[in-house]
Amino acid sequence: MQLEFFDVPSPCVGICQSDEKGNCLGCYRSREERQGWIHLTTDDKQKVIKRCLQRKKRKNAVPKIKISETPIAELQPSLLAPAEKNKLKTSNDLDFGDFEL
C-alpha cells in the first residue's frame, strides 16, 4: 500500500451544470459523488476520478455510423451480374463496320 501524504483534490472545474444523465458537464461526477466528495476516502476519490475519465471518454467518443436502410444490392452491383451496356456513343467512337479489310 502506498502512503498518502496529500488528499486527492476535487476534479471540479467550475462548470456546475448537469447533463441529461445527472452528471456534471465539467467534472463528470454524479450528483452523489459531488455531494459526498468530502466524506470519501482517498481510495474512493481515486475510483471516482477514474469513473469520471471513463464517462468523459464515452461522452466525447466519435459516434458510430448507422448502417443505412438501403439494401446493399442497391448500393453496390454484384460482381456476378452482367455488365451494363449504358455506354453512350460519342463522336470519337468509330464504327468499324464501314471499313473493308
C-alpha positions in Angstrom: 0.0 0.0 0.0 1.2 3.5 -0.9 1.5 6.1 1.8 -0.7 9.1 1.1 0.6 12.4 2.2 -1.8 14.6 0.3 -5.5 14.5 -0.1 -6.9 13.9 -3.6 -8.1 17.3 -4.9 -11.6 17.8 -6.2 -11.9 17.4 -10.0 -14.3 20.3 -10.1 -13.5 22.8 -12.9 -16.2 25.3 -12.1 -18.8 24.3 -14.7 -21.5 23.2 -12.4 -24.3 22.1 -14.7 -25.8 18.6 -15.1 -26.3 16.7 -18.3 -29.3 14.5 -19.2 -27.9 11.7 -17.0 -27.3 13.9 -14.0 -23.5 14.0 -14.4 -21.7 17.3 -14.1 -20.7 18.8 -17.5 -17.4 20.0 -16.1 -16.0 17.1 -14.0 -18.4 14.3 -15.0 -19.2 13.3 -11.4 -22.7 12.1 -10.5 -24.8 14.1 -8.0 -24.0 11.7 -5.2 -20.3 11.8 -5.9 -20.3 15.6 -5.8 -22.3 15.8 -2.6 -20.3 13.1 -0.8 -16.8 14.1 -2.0 -15.6 15.4 1.4 -16.6 12.3 3.1 -14.9 9.8 0.7 -11.7 8.0 1.5 -8.6 8.6 -0.7 -9.1 5.3 -2.5 -12.8 6.1 -3.2 -11.9 9.5 -4.5 -9.4 7.9 -6.9 -12.1 5.5 -8.1 -14.5 8.4 -8.7 -11.9 10.2 -10.8 -11.3 7.0 -12.9 -15.1 6.7 -13.4 -15.2 10.4 -14.4 -12.5 9.8 -17.0 -14.4 6.9 -18.4 -17.6 9.0 -18.6 -15.7 11.7 -20.4 -14.3 9.3 -23.0 -17.8 7.8 -23.6 -19.3 11.3 -24.0 -16.6 12.6 -26.3 -16.3 9.4 -28.4 -17.0 9.6 -32.1 -20.5 8.2 -32.7 -20.7 5.0 -34.7 -22.1 5.4 -38.2 -25.5 3.9 -38.7 -25.9 1.5 -41.5 -28.4 2.9 -44.0 -31.8 1.4 -44.6 -30.9 0.9 -48.3 -30.3 -2.7 -49.2 -26.7 -3.5 -50.1 -27.7 -4.7 -53.5 -28.8 -1.1 -54.4 -25.6 0.4 -53.1 -23.1 -1.8 -55.0 -23.8 -4.0 -58.0 -23.0 -7.7 -57.8 -19.7 -8.8 -59.4 -21.7 -11.7 -60.9 -24.2 -9.5 -62.6 -23.9 -9.0 -66.3 -22.2 -5.8 -67.3 -24.5 -2.9 -68.1 -24.5 -1.5 -71.7 -25.4 2.0 -70.9 -22.3 3.5 -72.6 -23.2 6.5 -74.7 -21.8 6.7 -78.2 -19.6 9.7 -78.6 -18.2 11.3 -81.7 -14.8 9.8 -81.0 -16.2 6.2 -81.2 -15.6 4.7 -84.6 -17.9 2.1 -86.2 -15.6 -0.4 -87.8 -18.5 -1.9 -89.8 -17.9 0.7 -92.5 -14.3 -0.4 -93.2 -13.3 -3.2 -95.5 -10.4 -5.5 -94.7 
